[in-house]
């Protein structure tokens, strides 16, 4: 069976999307390292915990939210523990699980880091798109994600 080759326009669109997928995380990581001394992934973990009830999540749930494997997340959380930004403890409801909790010091790091991150996201993504394209980007992102997740 012959593959469904991309049209010229689809090829241009695909290359533009791949360029975005590759460059945006790098740009966000560069800003985060420069301004806060942490990686963008470190910030993602901290900020995800900051919005969780009691600033605490099971490691498995945190890994799913951060789109990370448990081994990768464990390495990052160990690094964040050394800074006293996160603490791990067995889940009292089910000892088979480990909880990650954002400390007060970790909360302060998120609060100090968030403005620079938000400014960079505004500059790189939202400032260059009119409102209609922002809504389209949201819908496109959700549609592609649903296909990837098999919904």
C-alpha positions in Angstrom: 0.0 0.0 0.0 1.4 3.4 -1.0 2.1 5.8 1.9 0.0 9.0 2.1 2.8 11.4 1.2 2.6 14.9 2.5 1.6 17.7 0.1 4.0 20.6 -0.3 1.8 22.7 2.0 1.6 19.9 4.6 5.4 19.5 4.4 5.8 23.2 5.1 3.3 23.0 8.0 5.0 19.9 9.4 8.5 21.5 9.3 7.1 24.6 11.0 5.5 22.5 13.7 8.7 20.4 14.3 10.7 23.6 14.5 8.4 25.0 17.2 8.4 21.7 19.1 12.2 21.7 19.2 12.9 25.3 19.8 10.2 26.4 22.3 11.3 24.0 25.1 14.9 25.1 24.6 14.0 28.8 24.7 12.0 28.3 27.9 14.9 26.3 29.4 17.4 29.0 28.5 15.3 31.7 30.2 14.8 29.6 33.3 18.4 28.7 33.7 19.5 32.3 33.2 17.0 33.9 35.5 16.3 31.2 38.1 19.2 28.8 38.0 16.9 25.8 37.4 15.8 23.9 34.3 12.3 24.4 32.8 11.5 20.8 33.8 12.5 21.6 37.4 10.1 24.5 37.3 7.4 22.4 35.8 7.7 20.0 38.8 7.7 22.7 41.3 4.8 24.6 39.8 2.7 21.5 39.4 3.1 20.8 43.1 2.3 24.4 43.9 -1.2 24.0 42.4 -1.9 20.6 43.9 -4.1 20.2 47.0 -1.9 20.8 50.1 1.0 21.2 47.5 1.4 17.4 47.6 1.0 14.7 44.9 1.8 11.0 44.5 5.0 10.7 42.5 3.2 8.6 39.9 0.6 11.4 39.4 3.3 14.0 39.3 5.2 12.0 36.7 2.0 11.8 34.6 1.4 15.5 34.9 5.0 16.3 33.9 5.0 13.8 31.1 8.0 12.1 32.6 9.1 8.6 33.5 9.2 7.8 37.3 13.0 7.3 37.1 13.5 10.8 35.5 11.1 12.4 38.0 12.9 10.7 40.9 16.2 12.1 39.8 14.8 15.6 39.5 13.0 15.4 42.8 16.2 14.2 44.5 17.9 17.3 43.2 15.0 19.5 44.4 15.1 17.8 47.8 18.8 18.9 48.2 17.6 22.5 47.8 14.9 21.9 50.4 12.2 22.7 47.8 10.5 19.3 47.8 10.2 16.5 50.4 9.3 12.9 49.8 7.5 10.6 52.2 5.5 7.4 52.1 1.8 7.9 51.4 0.0 7.3 54.7 -3.1 6.2 52.8 -1.2 3.5 50.9 2.5 2.9 51.7 3.1 1.5 48.2 3.1 5.1 47.0 5.5 8.0 47.6 4.2 11.5 48.1 6.1 14.6 46.9 5.4 17.8 48.8 6.4 21.3 48.0 8.1 22.9 51.0 7.7 26.5 52.0 11.1 27.2 50.5 10.0 25.5 47.3 6.9 27.7 47.3 9.0 30.8 47.6 11.1 29.6 44.7 8.0 29.2 42.5 6.7 32.6 43.6 10.0 34.2 42.7 10.4 32.3 39.4 6.9 32.5 38.0 6.9 36.2 36.8 9.9 35.6 34.6 8.5 32.4 33.2 5.1 34.0 32.5 6.8 37.0 30.8 8.8 34.6 28.5 5.7 32.6 27.6 3.8 35.8 26.9 6.7 37.1 24.7 7.3 33.9 22.8 3.8 32.7 22.3 0.9 35.0 23.1 2.4 38.4 22.1 2.9 37.2 18.5 -0.6 35.7 18.1 -3.9 37.6 17.9 -6.7 36.3 20.2 -8.3 34.3 17.4 -5.0 32.4 16.7 -4.5 31.8 20.4 -7.9 30.1 20.5 -7.0 28.1 17.3 -3.7 27.0 18.8 -5.5 25.8 21.9 -8.0 23.8 19.8 -5.3 22.4 17.5 -3.2 21.4 20.5 -6.2 19.6 22.1 -7.2 17.8 19.0 -3.7 16.5 18.3 -3.3 15.5 21.9 -6.6 13.5 21.9 -5.4 11.5 18.9 -2.0 10.8 20.5 -3.7 9.7 23.7 -6.2 7.5 21.8 -9.4 9.3 22.7 
